[in-house]
Amino acid sequence: MLHLIITILLGVIALSFGVMTFYALKRITIYENIILNINNTIETINRQLKLIDDKGHFEADDEVGFFFDELKQLGNQLEELFETEEVDNETQEKKEK
């Protein structure tokens, strides 16, 4: 009788840990997707800034140049928040093409 109670108790505990782990992993996946979206947005903004000021016209203007420099610094700071993850060679080769 004692073995049956212990087995049921351990089963309930194991089931509880399983459910908690499932929901924790689900939440982590959601947060990871949010962070990836923010990272993609930052990369897009940096590319657009580089395209806009390809010839340096905005940097030459005093008022617009100050704002533009601040935007670039903010972009660089945001970019530093995210670590670039090394991916296997196949993925890097596909990105380069």
C-alpha positions as CSV (number, residue, x, y, z in Angstrom):
1,M,0.0,0.0,0.0
2,L,2.8,2.4,0.8
3,H,4.5,1.7,-2.5
4,L,1.4,2.6,-4.4
5,I,1.1,5.9,-2.6
6,I,4.7,6.8,-3.2
7,T,4.3,5.8,-6.9
8,I,1.3,8.0,-7.3
9,L,2.9,10.9,-5.5
10,L,6.1,10.6,-7.7
11,G,3.9,10.4,-10.8
12,V,2.0,13.6,-9.9
13,I,5.3,15.4,-9.2
14,A,6.8,14.2,-12.5
15,L,3.7,15.3,-14.4
16,S,3.8,18.7,-12.7
17,F,7.5,19.2,-13.6
18,G,6.7,18.1,-17.2
19,V,3.9,20.6,-17.5
20,M,6.0,23.4,-16.0
21,T,8.8,22.6,-18.4
22,F,6.5,22.6,-21.4
23,Y,5.1,26.1,-20.5
24,A,8.6,27.4,-19.7
25,L,9.9,26.3,-23.1
26,K,6.9,27.8,-24.8
27,R,7.5,31.1,-23.1
28,I,11.2,31.1,-23.9
29,T,10.4,30.4,-27.6
30,I,8.0,33.4,-27.6
31,Y,10.7,35.7,-26.0
32,E,13.3,34.4,-28.5
33,N,11.0,35.3,-31.4
34,I,10.5,38.8,-30.0
35,I,14.3,39.3,-29.7
36,L,14.9,38.0,-33.2
37,N,12.3,40.4,-34.6
38,I,13.9,43.3,-32.8
39,N,17.4,42.2,-34.1
40,N,16.1,42.0,-37.6
41,T,14.5,45.4,-37.3
42,I,17.8,46.9,-36.1
43,E,19.7,45.3,-39.0
44,T,17.2,46.7,-41.5
45,I,17.4,50.2,-40.0
46,N,21.2,50.1,-40.1
47,R,21.2,49.0,-43.7
48,Q,18.7,51.7,-44.6
49,L,20.8,54.3,-42.8
50,K,23.9,53.2,-44.8
51,L,21.9,53.4,-48.0
52,I,20.5,56.9,-47.2
53,D,23.9,58.3,-46.3
54,D,26.0,56.5,-48.9
55,K,27.6,59.6,-50.1
56,G,27.8,61.4,-46.7
57,H,25.4,64.3,-47.5
58,F,23.6,64.0,-44.2
59,E,26.8,63.9,-42.1
60,A,28.0,67.1,-43.8
61,D,24.9,69.2,-42.7
62,D,25.3,70.5,-39.1
63,E,21.7,70.0,-37.8
64,V,20.8,67.0,-39.8
65,G,24.3,65.5,-39.3
66,F,24.0,65.7,-35.5
67,F,20.6,63.8,-35.6
68,F,22.0,61.3,-38.1
69,D,25.1,60.6,-36.0
70,E,22.9,60.1,-33.0
71,L,20.8,57.6,-34.9
72,K,23.9,55.7,-36.0
73,Q,25.2,55.6,-32.5
74,L,21.9,54.3,-31.2
75,G,21.9,51.7,-33.9
76,N,25.4,50.6,-33.0
77,Q,24.5,50.4,-29.3
78,L,21.4,48.3,-30.1
79,E,23.5,46.1,-32.4
80,E,26.0,45.4,-29.5
81,L,23.1,44.2,-27.3
82,F,22.7,41.1,-29.5
83,E,25.5,38.6,-29.8
84,T,26.1,37.3,-33.3
85,E,25.9,33.6,-33.2
86,E,28.3,31.6,-35.3
87,V,26.4,29.2,-37.6
88,D,27.8,26.3,-39.5
89,N,29.6,26.9,-42.8
90,E,26.7,25.9,-45.1
91,T,24.5,28.6,-43.6
92,Q,27.2,31.3,-43.8
93,E,27.9,30.3,-47.4
94,K,24.2,30.7,-48.3
95,K,24.1,34.1,-46.7
96,E,27.1,35.2,-48.6
97,K,25.6,34.2,-52.0
